[in-house]
Amino acid sequence: MGITRNIKTYYIYSIFADLLILGPIIVLFFIAKGLSFTEIMLLQSIAAISVVVFEVPTGAFADKFGRKVSMLIGAILWATSLLIYILGTKFPAFMLAEITFSLGATLKSGADTALIYDSLKSIGREREFQSIEGYARSLALYAQALGSIIAGFVYKVNIFLPFYISIGFMFITVIITLNFIEPSIEEKKGRYGSNYLKQIKESGIYIVRHEKIKAIMLFSMIFFIFYRAGFWYFQPYMESVKIPVEYFGIIFFIFNIVAAITSKRCHLIMEKTKPRTLSFMAFLIIISFALLGVIRVWIGVLAILLQQMARGLYRPVTTKYLNKHIPSDKRATILSFQSLVTNIAVAVTLPLMGILKDSTDIFTTHLILAGIMLVLVLMVMKYMNKRLGVKQVEKSSI
């Protein structure tokens, strides 16, 4: 069976690796801990900055010392950060939790997809990556959907219980990760030795010289800013349209189901939307923001389902397009560069998103975001057309 076993293991890993049942209650938890909304948004900016600091070095670490080791350490650090949240009482403790969580996230980021892609490549099945990644992502989202329902109920019993349960899932992730077989990496042996700074430098030069990778990363940066901001506006919108808090978990369950279904069918959606799959994803977000700005009753929450469709597409689509153009020995490092640039953008803009919300109502906020994102996406599409052609970026990547 050999390396083929990694496919099944990856499916099981995907169910537990991101299974933190905190989404529907995280803002409520922060408030219960005495944080203001401004402090909550500042924590997210600190998290994004931490990712910027850690992302590329941890990607190089995964390339040099093994994706499996990187994933193991990442899961352990996630469990540690959740424990700090439970024990913490002051803002500095939550800062430490965010930094620890971000370090764990960067050790996992890129390493898991790089491991499965190179596993497939080693057996000549890399063309199956898109469908395998899409299915794995759908399993993760289905698990998160069920977790969303659990979160609301257990939070009422004890506000720390969702964190304890999530810590348990991280230990399960560690056990599953031990079952992966590390695939061989082309051109790895002896090239950089222990000098992974050279790995980072050469990967950076590769990106600068590769127009397609630069174009995809630019799009990812714009998309990720609004994708992340949208999440933090879910609960304020639901409160503004008078949805009772006890229904938040059920609503998040529906969100995750829609994202999971979309992710599982991402290859079919790409076939229907190519060569403009990237712009299709962006316009799902833009339309959602516009509807949330106009509809001021509870039914408007359905517009968030468009964001969940984009969420289900984002990882399988962007990693598929990037992996097509990345050599194996630089794969985790370059994927980490992608996460780096998107998180730089988030670190800079998220506090501004908080100021925007504080200065106006949630409906106007969504309308402003729709307008800004539309302008930026049109500019990026113009760049891609002028420098490469949309068909060259997307169609050649399929």
C-alpha positions as CSV (number, residue, x, y, z in Angstrom):
1,M,0.0,0.0,0.0
2,G,2.9,2.3,0.9
3,I,2.6,6.0,0.2
4,T,-1.0,5.6,-1.2
5,R,-2.1,5.2,2.4
6,N,-1.5,8.9,2.8
7,I,-4.7,9.7,0.8
8,K,-7.0,7.9,3.3
9,T,-5.0,9.3,6.2
10,Y,-5.3,12.8,4.8
11,Y,-9.1,12.5,4.7
12,I,-9.2,11.4,8.4
13,Y,-6.6,14.1,9.3
14,S,-8.8,16.8,7.6
15,I,-11.7,15.9,9.8
16,F,-9.9,16.7,13.0
17,A,-7.0,19.0,12.1
18,D,-9.1,22.2,12.0
19,L,-11.9,21.0,14.3
20,L,-12.1,23.9,16.7
21,I,-15.7,24.3,17.7
22,L,-15.3,27.9,18.6
23,G,-16.8,29.9,15.6
24,P,-20.3,30.6,16.9
25,I,-19.2,31.5,20.5
26,I,-15.7,33.0,20.2
27,V,-16.9,36.7,20.3
28,L,-19.2,35.8,23.2
29,F,-16.2,34.2,25.0
30,F,-14.0,37.2,24.5
31,I,-16.6,39.5,25.9
32,A,-17.1,37.2,28.8
33,K,-13.4,37.4,29.5
34,G,-13.8,41.2,29.7
35,L,-12.4,42.2,26.2
36,S,-13.9,45.1,24.2
37,F,-14.6,44.7,20.5
38,T,-11.6,46.9,19.8
39,E,-9.4,44.6,21.8
40,I,-10.9,41.6,19.9
41,M,-10.0,43.1,16.6
42,L,-6.5,44.0,17.9
43,L,-6.0,40.4,18.8
44,Q,-6.8,39.4,15.2
45,S,-4.3,41.9,14.0
46,I,-1.7,40.5,16.3
47,A,-2.5,37.0,15.1
48,A,-2.0,38.1,11.5
49,I,1.3,39.9,12.3
50,S,2.5,36.7,14.0
51,V,1.7,34.7,10.9
52,V,3.7,37.1,8.9
53,V,6.7,36.7,11.2
54,F,6.5,32.9,11.3
55,E,5.0,31.9,8.0
56,V,8.0,31.6,5.6
57,P,10.5,30.3,8.2
58,T,8.1,27.5,9.2
59,G,7.4,26.7,5.6
60,A,11.1,26.3,5.0
61,F,11.3,24.2,8.2
62,A,8.7,21.9,6.7
63,D,10.6,21.6,3.4
64,K,13.9,20.9,5.2
65,F,12.9,18.8,8.2
66,G,9.7,17.1,7.1
67,R,6.1,18.1,6.6
68,K,4.9,15.4,9.1
69,V,7.1,16.8,11.9
70,S,5.8,20.3,11.1
71,M,2.2,19.2,11.3
72,L,2.8,17.4,14.6
73,I,4.3,20.4,16.3
74,G,1.5,22.6,14.8
75,A,-1.3,20.6,16.4
76,I,0.5,20.5,19.8
77,L,0.9,24.3,19.7
78,W,-2.8,24.7,18.9
79,A,-3.7,22.7,22.0
80,T,-1.3,24.8,24.1
81,S,-2.9,28.0,22.8
82,L,-6.4,26.9,23.7
83,L,-5.2,26.0,27.2
84,I,-3.8,29.5,27.6
85,Y,-7.2,31.0,26.6
86,I,-8.8,29.0,29.3
87,L,-6.3,30.0,32.0
88,G,-5.8,33.6,30.8
89,T,-7.5,36.6,32.5
90,K,-5.7,39.6,31.1
91,F,-5.1,40.9,27.6
92,P,-1.3,40.0,27.5
93,A,-2.3,36.3,28.1
94,F,-4.6,36.4,25.2
95,M,-1.8,37.9,23.1
96,L,0.4,35.0,24.0
97,A,-2.4,32.6,23.1
98,E,-2.8,34.2,19.7
99,I,0.9,34.2,19.0
100,T,1.2,30.5,20.0
101,F,-1.9,29.6,17.9
102,S,-0.4,31.5,14.9
103,L,2.9,29.6,15.2
104,G,1.0,26.4,15.2
105,A,-1.1,27.5,12.2
106,T,2.0,28.4,10.2
107,L,3.7,25.1,10.9
108,K,0.6,23.3,9.6
109,S,0.0,25.8,6.7
110,G,1.3,24.6,3.4
111,A,2.8,21.5,5.1
112,D,-0.3,19.4,4.9
113,T,-1.2,20.2,1.3
114,A,2.5,19.9,0.3
115,L,2.6,16.5,1.9
116,I,-0.4,15.2,0.0
117,Y,0.6,16.8,-3.3
118,D,4.0,15.3,-3.2
119,S,2.6,12.0,-2.1
120,L,0.4,12.0,-5.2
121,K,3.2,13.2,-7.4
122,S,5.4,10.4,-6.3
123,I,2.9,7.8,-7.5
124,G,2.0,9.8,-10.7
125,R,-1.5,10.9,-9.5
126,E,-0.9,14.6,-9.0
127,R,-3.8,15.4,-11.4
128,E,-6.1,14.0,-8.7
129,F,-5.0,16.7,-6.2
130,Q,-7.9,19.0,-6.9
131,S,-10.6,16.5,-6.3
132,I,-8.8,14.9,-3.3
133,E,-8.2,18.3,-1.7
134,G,-11.8,19.4,-2.4
135,Y,-13.1,16.2,-0.8
136,A,-10.8,16.5,2.2
137,R,-11.9,20.2,2.7
138,S,-15.5,19.2,2.5
139,L,-15.0,16.6,5.3
140,A,-13.4,19.3,7.4
141,L,-16.3,21.6,6.8
142,Y,-18.9,18.9,7.6
143,A,-17.1,18.3,10.9
144,Q,-17.0,22.0,11.7
145,A,-20.7,22.2,10.9
146,L,-21.5,19.5,13.5
147,G,-19.1,21.2,15.9
148,S,-21.0,24.5,15.4
149,I,-24.2,22.9,16.8
150,I,-22.3,21.3,19.7
151,A,-20.6,24.6,20.6
152,G,-23.7,26.5,21.4
153,F,-25.0,23.8,23.8
154,V,-21.8,23.1,25.6
155,Y,-21.0,26.8,25.9
156,K,-24.3,27.2,27.9
157,V,-23.1,24.5,30.3
158,N,-19.6,25.9,30.7
159,I,-17.9,28.6,28.6
160,F,-14.6,26.7,28.7
161,L,-16.1,23.4,27.5
162,P,-15.8,24.1,23.7
163,F,-12.0,24.8,24.3
164,Y,-11.5,21.5,26.2
165,I,-13.3,19.6,23.5
166,S,-11.2,21.3,20.8
167,I,-8.0,20.4,22.8
168,G,-9.1,16.8,22.6
169,F,-9.5,17.0,18.9
170,M,-5.9,18.3,18.6
171,F,-4.6,15.3,20.4
172,I,-6.5,13.0,18.0
173,T,-4.9,15.0,15.2
174,V,-1.4,14.2,16.6
175,I,-2.2,10.5,16.6
176,I,-3.5,10.6,13.0
177,T,-0.5,12.6,11.8
178,L,1.9,9.9,13.1
179,N,0.4,7.5,10.5
180,F,1.5,9.6,7.5
181,I,4.5,8.4,5.4
182,E,6.8,11.3,4.5
183,P,7.1,11.4,0.7
184,S,10.4,12.0,-1.0
185,I,11.0,15.5,-2.2
186,E,12.6,16.1,-5.6
187,E,16.0,17.9,-5.5
188,K,15.9,18.0,-1.7
189,K,19.0,16.0,-0.9
190,G,22.1,18.0,-0.2
191,R,21.0,21.1,-1.9
192,Y,20.7,23.5,1.0
193,G,22.0,21.5,3.9
194,S,20.9,23.1,7.2
195,N,20.8,26.6,5.6
196,Y,17.1,27.1,5.2
197,L,17.6,30.9,4.9
198,K,18.9,30.1,1.4
199,Q,15.7,28.0,0.9
200,I,13.7,31.1,1.7
201,K,15.8,33.4,-0.5
202,E,15.6,31.1,-3.6
203,S,11.9,30.6,-3.1
204,G,11.3,34.3,-2.9
205,I,13.3,34.9,-6.1
206,Y,11.3,32.1,-7.8
207,I,8.1,34.0,-7.0
208,V,9.4,37.3,-8.2
209,R,10.3,35.8,-11.6
210,H,7.1,33.8,-12.0
211,E,4.3,36.0,-13.3
212,K,1.5,33.5,-12.8
213,I,2.4,32.9,-9.2
214,K,2.6,36.6,-8.6
215,A,-0.9,37.1,-10.1
216,I,-2.5,34.4,-8.1
217,M,-0.9,35.7,-4.9
218,L,-2.2,39.2,-5.6
219,F,-5.7,37.9,-6.1
220,S,-5.4,35.8,-2.9
221,M,-4.3,38.9,-0.9
222,I,-7.4,40.9,-2.0
223,F,-9.8,38.1,-1.5
224,F,-8.5,37.1,1.9
225,I,-8.8,40.6,3.3
226,F,-12.6,40.7,2.7
227,Y,-13.1,37.0,3.4
228,R,-11.6,37.4,6.9
229,A,-13.4,40.7,7.6
230,G,-16.7,39.1,6.6
231,F,-16.5,36.5,9.4
232,W,-16.2,39.1,12.2
233,Y,-19.3,40.9,10.9
234,F,-21.5,37.7,11.0
235,Q,-22.5,38.1,14.7
236,P,-23.0,41.9,14.6
237,Y,-25.3,41.5,11.6
238,M,-27.3,38.7,13.2
239,E,-27.7,40.8,16.3
240,S,-28.8,43.8,14.3
241,V,-31.6,41.8,12.5
242,K,-32.8,40.4,15.9
243,I,-31.7,36.8,15.6
244,P,-31.6,35.2,19.1
245,V,-28.1,34.2,20.2
246,E,-29.2,30.6,20.8
247,Y,-29.8,30.1,17.1
248,F,-26.2,31.2,16.2
249,G,-24.9,27.6,16.4
250,I,-27.6,26.3,14.1
251,I,-26.9,29.1,11.6
252,F,-23.2,28.4,11.6
253,F,-24.0,24.7,11.1
254,I,-25.8,25.7,7.9
255,F,-22.9,27.9,6.9
256,N,-20.4,25.0,7.2
257,I,-22.7,22.6,5.3
258,V,-22.9,25.0,2.4
259,A,-19.1,25.5,2.4
260,A,-18.6,21.7,2.6
261,I,-20.9,20.9,-0.3
262,T,-19.3,23.6,-2.4
263,S,-15.8,22.3,-1.6
264,K,-16.7,18.8,-2.4
265,R,-18.0,19.9,-5.8
266,C,-15.2,22.4,-6.5
267,H,-13.9,20.5,-9.5
268,L,-17.3,20.7,-11.1
269,I,-17.7,24.4,-10.3
270,M,-14.3,25.1,-11.8
271,E,-15.2,23.3,-15.0
272,K,-18.3,25.5,-15.3
273,T,-16.6,28.8,-14.4
274,K,-13.2,28.5,-16.1
275,P,-11.4,30.5,-17.1
276,R,-12.8,32.9,-14.6
277,T,-13.1,30.8,-11.4
278,L,-11.1,33.4,-9.4
279,S,-13.3,36.3,-10.3
280,F,-16.4,34.1,-9.7
281,M,-15.2,33.5,-6.1
282,A,-14.7,37.2,-5.6
283,F,-18.1,38.2,-6.9
284,L,-19.8,35.8,-4.6
285,I,-18.3,37.9,-1.7
286,I,-19.2,41.2,-3.3
287,I,-22.8,40.2,-3.9
288,S,-23.1,38.9,-0.4
289,F,-21.9,42.2,1.1
290,A,-24.2,44.2,-1.1
291,L,-27.2,42.1,0.0
292,L,-26.2,42.3,3.6
293,G,-26.1,46.1,3.2
294,V,-29.6,46.3,1.8
295,I,-31.6,43.6,3.6
296,R,-32.3,44.7,7.2
297,V,-34.4,41.8,8.4
298,W,-33.5,38.2,9.5
299,I,-33.9,36.7,6.0
300,G,-30.8,38.7,5.0
301,V,-28.6,36.2,6.8
302,L,-29.1,33.9,3.8
303,A,-26.8,36.2,1.9
304,I,-23.9,35.0,4.0
305,L,-24.3,31.6,2.2
306,L,-22.6,33.2,-0.8
307,Q,-19.6,33.8,1.4
308,Q,-19.7,30.2,2.5
309,M,-19.6,29.1,-1.2
310,A,-16.5,31.2,-1.7
311,R,-15.0,29.8,1.5
312,G,-15.5,26.3,0.2
313,L,-13.8,27.1,-3.1
314,Y,-10.9,29.2,-1.8
315,R,-8.4,26.7,-0.6
316,P,-8.9,23.9,-3.3
317,V,-8.8,26.5,-6.1
318,T,-5.9,28.6,-5.0
319,T,-3.7,25.7,-3.9
320,K,-4.5,23.9,-7.2
321,Y,-3.4,26.9,-9.2
322,L,-0.3,27.6,-7.2
323,N,0.9,23.9,-6.9
324,K,0.8,23.6,-10.7
325,H,3.7,26.0,-11.0
326,I,5.7,25.2,-7.8
327,P,8.7,22.8,-7.8
328,S,8.5,20.1,-5.0
329,D,11.6,21.3,-3.1
330,K,10.1,24.8,-2.7
331,R,6.4,23.9,-2.4
332,A,5.8,24.4,1.4
333,T,8.0,27.6,1.4
334,I,6.1,29.2,-1.5
335,L,2.7,28.2,-0.1
336,S,3.9,29.9,3.1
337,F,4.8,33.0,1.1
338,Q,1.2,33.1,-0.1
339,S,0.0,33.0,3.5
340,L,2.5,35.6,4.4
341,V,1.4,38.2,1.9
342,T,-2.3,37.6,2.7
343,N,-1.7,38.0,6.4
344,I,0.3,41.2,6.0
345,A,-2.8,42.6,4.2
346,V,-5.1,41.4,7.0
347,A,-2.8,42.8,9.7
348,V,-2.9,46.2,8.1
349,T,-6.6,46.4,7.2
350,L,-8.4,44.6,10.0
351,P,-8.0,47.4,12.5
352,L,-9.4,49.7,9.8
353,M,-12.3,47.4,9.4
354,G,-13.0,47.7,13.2
355,I,-12.9,51.5,12.9
356,L,-15.3,51.4,10.0
357,K,-17.8,49.3,11.9
358,D,-17.5,51.5,15.0
359,S,-18.2,54.7,12.9
360,T,-21.3,53.5,11.2
361,D,-24.0,50.7,11.3
362,I,-23.4,47.2,10.1
363,F,-25.5,47.6,7.0
364,T,-23.6,50.6,5.7
365,T,-20.4,48.9,6.6
366,H,-21.3,46.0,4.3
367,L,-22.2,48.4,1.4
368,I,-18.9,50.2,1.7
369,L,-17.0,46.9,1.7
370,A,-18.9,45.7,-1.4
371,G,-17.9,48.9,-3.2
372,I,-14.2,48.8,-2.2
373,M,-13.9,45.1,-3.0
374,L,-15.5,45.6,-6.4
375,V,-13.0,48.3,-7.4
376,L,-10.0,46.2,-6.2
377,V,-11.1,43.0,-7.9
378,L,-11.6,44.9,-11.2
379,M,-8.1,46.3,-10.9
380,V,-6.6,42.9,-10.2
381,M,-8.5,41.3,-13.1
382,K,-7.2,44.1,-15.4
383,Y,-3.7,43.4,-14.2
384,M,-4.1,39.7,-15.0
385,N,-5.5,40.4,-18.4
386,K,-2.8,42.9,-19.3
387,R,0.2,41.0,-18.0
388,L,-0.9,37.4,-18.5
389,G,-4.4,37.1,-19.8
390,V,-7.0,35.5,-17.5
391,K,-7.1,32.4,-19.7
392,Q,-3.4,32.0,-19.2
393,V,-3.6,32.3,-15.5
394,E,-6.6,30.1,-14.9
395,K,-7.1,27.8,-17.9
396,S,-3.5,26.7,-18.1
397,S,-3.6,26.0,-14.4
398,I,-6.3,23.4,-14.7
